[in-house]
Amino acid sequence: MQLHAERLIGELFIIKHLFKRTLMLLEFLQINTVGQALGDTSSVTALQAPSKVMHLWDILQSGGTLMIPLGLLFVLALFFFFERHIAIRKAGRIDSNFLLIIRDHIVSGNIVAARSMTRNTDNPVARIIDKGIQRVGKPIDAIERSMENIARLEMYKLERNLSVLSVISRAAPIFGFVGTLAGLMQLFFDINSTGEFVLNTIAGGLYVKLVTSISGLLIGLVSFLGYSFLHTQIDKVANKMEVAAADFLDILQEPTQ
């Protein structure tokens, strides 16, 4: 997660450097054209166009075709975040009386009732305890190993599809950079072909080309934050599983009635 954060910060510095170089080019163009602008009053009046208000949808549309894959990445990030969040929340819901009831059944020797309860409870802790109950009568080490194997499987289920958010947090900024660089190449090619150095046109084209970079960075940031949040929730569920497994092993070593 720290590597993802450092990568996003590095990409922000790249955009800052690119924008600084572009501003330097604009200042150079402005110096070359200031005499013509001062000499032609009508041209100055024409350049002073009324301010135009752009809505969010218009800005996104101005990003070009690369906004389509960025939009798909954003939708995927939202889908997998909420899908994993719901699954992890469900896995973390454990009845506080669950182990107490299991203890009563184990201590009284009613293994069938204990297994019936674990089978009727749908969460990772219940499945781990159920595997331990199946091994009752065997050495504690063997029971513990069996429960650890189930715990690893449950952790794999919780982390399933979580890597998609990690991939999106890396891929989205790259797509944004590609869109910006492609747009800048097209902008400077047009300037070279036509020989026109109209500052309003150049500045407008530049901020439009930066739409993809900003969108990619925002999508990457949202994906990274979602990935980090879900990892924290998984760690909490894993801690509950470890505590429940340790309590169950303690129960097995209590004398039966």
C-alpha positions in Angstrom: 0.0 0.0 0.0 2.9 2.4 0.7 4.3 1.6 -2.8 0.9 2.6 -4.3 0.9 5.9 -2.4 4.5 6.7 -3.5 3.6 6.0 -7.1 0.6 8.3 -7.0 2.7 11.1 -5.5 5.3 10.6 -8.2 2.7 10.9 -10.9 1.5 14.2 -9.4 5.0 15.6 -9.6 5.2 14.5 -13.2 2.0 16.4 -14.1 3.3 19.4 -12.2 6.6 19.4 -14.2 4.7 18.9 -17.5 2.4 21.8 -16.7 5.3 24.1 -15.7 7.1 23.4 -19.0 3.9 24.2 -20.9 3.5 27.5 -19.0 7.1 28.4 -20.0 6.2 27.8 -23.6 3.1 29.9 -23.3 5.2 32.8 -21.8 7.6 32.5 -24.7 4.8 32.6 -27.3 3.2 35.6 -25.5 6.5 37.6 -25.7 6.7 36.9 -29.4 3.1 38.0 -30.1 2.8 40.9 -27.6 3.8 43.5 -30.2 1.2 42.4 -32.7 -1.4 42.3 -30.0 -0.7 45.8 -28.8 -0.6 47.1 -32.4 -4.0 45.7 -33.4 -6.8 47.0 -31.2 -9.4 45.0 -33.0 -7.5 41.8 -32.4 -7.4 42.5 -28.7 -11.1 43.1 -28.6 -11.7 39.9 -30.4 -9.6 37.9 -28.0 -11.6 39.3 -25.1 -14.4 36.7 -25.5 -17.1 36.4 -22.9 -16.4 33.9 -20.2 -17.9 30.5 -20.8 -19.2 28.2 -18.1 -18.5 24.5 -18.6 -20.4 21.8 -16.8 -18.8 18.7 -15.4 -20.3 16.5 -18.2 -18.9 18.9 -20.8 -15.4 18.8 -19.2 -15.5 15.0 -19.2 -16.6 14.8 -22.8 -13.7 17.1 -23.8 -11.2 14.4 -22.5 -11.7 12.4 -25.7 -12.0 8.7 -26.3 -9.7 7.7 -23.5 -12.3 8.8 -21.0 -14.3 5.7 -22.0 -11.8 3.2 -20.5 -11.3 5.5 -17.6 -15.0 5.5 -17.0 -15.1 1.7 -17.2 -12.3 1.5 -14.7 -14.2 3.7 -12.3 -17.3 1.6 -12.6 -15.3 -1.6 -12.0 -13.7 0.0 -9.0 -17.0 0.9 -7.5 -18.5 -2.5 -8.2 -15.7 -4.5 -6.6 -15.4 -2.2 -3.7 -19.1 -2.5 -2.7 -19.1 -6.2 -3.5 -16.1 -6.9 -1.3 -17.4 -4.5 1.4 -20.7 -6.3 1.7 -19.0 -9.7 1.8 -16.4 -8.6 4.5 -19.1 -7.0 6.6 -21.2 -10.2 6.5 -18.1 -12.3 7.4 -17.4 -10.1 10.4 -20.8 -10.5 12.0 -20.4 -13.0 14.8 -22.9 -13.6 17.5 -21.4 -12.9 20.9 -23.0 -16.0 22.4 -21.8 -18.3 19.6 -18.7 -19.7 21.4 -20.5 -19.8 24.7 -23.1 -22.1 23.2 -20.4 -24.2 21.5 -18.6 -24.5 24.8 -21.7 -25.7 26.6 -22.2 -28.4 24.0 -18.6 -29.5 23.9 -18.2 -29.6 27.7 -21.5 -31.6 28.0 -20.3 -34.0 25.3 -23.0 -33.1 22.9 -20.9 -32.9 19.7 -23.8 -33.4 17.3 -25.5 -30.3 18.7 -22.3 -28.3 18.4 -21.8 -29.3 14.8 -25.4 -28.6 14.0 -25.0 -25.0 15.2 -21.8 -24.4 13.3 -23.4 -25.7 10.1 -26.4 -23.4 10.5 -24.1 -20.3 11.0 -22.8 -18.8 7.8 -19.5 -17.1 8.6 -15.8 -17.9 8.5 -15.5 -18.4 12.3 -18.3 -21.0 12.3 -16.6 -22.9 9.4 -13.3 -22.9 11.3 -14.9 -24.1 14.5 -16.8 -26.8 12.5 -13.5 -28.2 11.2 -12.2 -28.3 14.8 -15.3 -30.1 16.0 -14.8 -32.7 13.2 -11.4 -33.4 14.6 -12.4 -33.7 18.3 -10.7 -36.7 19.8 -7.4 -36.2 17.9 -4.3 -34.4 19.3 -4.6 -30.7 19.8 -1.8 -30.1 17.2 -3.7 -31.9 14.5 -6.9 -30.0 15.3 -5.0 -26.7 15.2 -3.5 -27.5 11.8 -6.8 -28.4 10.4 -8.3 -25.2 11.6 -5.4 -23.2 10.2 -6.0 -24.7 6.8 -9.6 -23.6 6.8 -8.6 -20.2 8.0 -6.3 -19.8 5.0 -9.1 -20.7 2.7 -11.4 -18.2 4.3 -8.8 -15.5 4.0 -8.5 -16.3 0.3 -12.2 -15.9 -0.1 -12.2 -12.6 1.7 -9.3 -11.2 -0.5 -10.8 -12.5 -3.7 -11.2 -9.7 -6.4 -9.5 -7.3 -4.0 -6.5 -7.3 -6.4 -8.7 -5.7 -9.0 -8.7 -2.5 -7.0 -5.0 -2.6 -6.7 -4.6 -3.0 -10.5 -7.1 -0.1 -11.2 -5.2 2.2 -8.7 -2.1 1.7 -10.9 -3.7 1.5 -14.4 -6.0 4.5 -14.2 -3.2 7.2 -13.8 -1.3 5.6 -16.7 -4.4 5.8 -19.0 -4.7 9.4 -17.9 -1.1 10.2 -18.8 -1.4 8.6 -22.2 -4.5 10.7 -23.0 -2.8 13.9 -21.9 0.4 13.2 -23.8 -1.5 12.2 -26.9 -3.5 15.4 -26.7 -0.4 17.6 -26.3 1.2 15.9 -29.3 -1.8 16.7 -31.4 -2.0 20.3 -30.1 1.7 21.0 -30.9 1.4 19.3 -34.3 -1.5 21.6 -35.2 0.5 24.6 -34.1 3.4 23.5 -36.2 1.2 22.8 -39.2 -0.9 26.0 -39.1 1.7 28.4 -37.6 -1.0 30.0 -35.5 0.0 31.1 -31.9 -3.3 32.2 -30.5 -2.9 32.0 -26.7 -6.5 31.5 -25.9 -6.7 28.5 -28.2 -3.5 27.0 -26.8 -4.5 27.6 -23.2 -7.9 26.1 -23.8 -6.4 23.1 -25.5 -4.0 22.5 -22.7 -6.6 22.4 -19.9 -8.7 20.1 -22.0 -5.8 17.7 -22.4 -5.2 17.6 -18.7 -8.7 16.3 -18.1 -7.6 12.7 -18.7 -4.7 13.0 -16.3 -6.8 14.5 -13.5 -9.5 11.9 -14.0 -7.0 9.0 -14.0 -5.4 10.3 -10.8 -8.7 10.7 -9.1 -9.8 7.2 -10.1 -6.5 5.8 -8.9 -6.7 7.6 -5.6 -10.3 6.4 -5.0 -9.3 2.8 -5.8 -6.2 3.0 -3.6 -8.3 4.3 -0.6 -10.9 1.6 -1.2 -8.2 -1.1 -1.3 -6.6 0.2 1.9 -10.0 0.4 3.7 -11.0 -3.2 2.7 -7.6 -4.5 3.7 -8.1 -3.0 7.2 -11.5 -4.6 7.5 -10.1 -8.0 6.4 -7.4 -7.7 9.1 -10.2 -7.2 11.7 -12.0 -10.3 10.5 -8.8 -12.3 10.6 -8.2 -11.2 14.2 -11.7 -12.4 15.1 -11.0 -15.8 13.5 -7.7 -16.1 15.5 -9.4 -15.2 18.8 -12.2 -17.7 18.1 -9.8 -20.5 17.2 -7.7 -19.9 20.3 -10.9 -19.9 22.5 -12.1 -23.1 20.9 -8.8 -24.9 21.6 -9.0 -23.8 25.2 -12.5 -25.2 25.4 -11.3 -28.6 24.1 -8.8 -28.8 27.0 -11.5 -28.2 29.6 -12.7 -31.3 31.5 -16.0 -32.7 30.3 -19.0 -33.2 32.6 
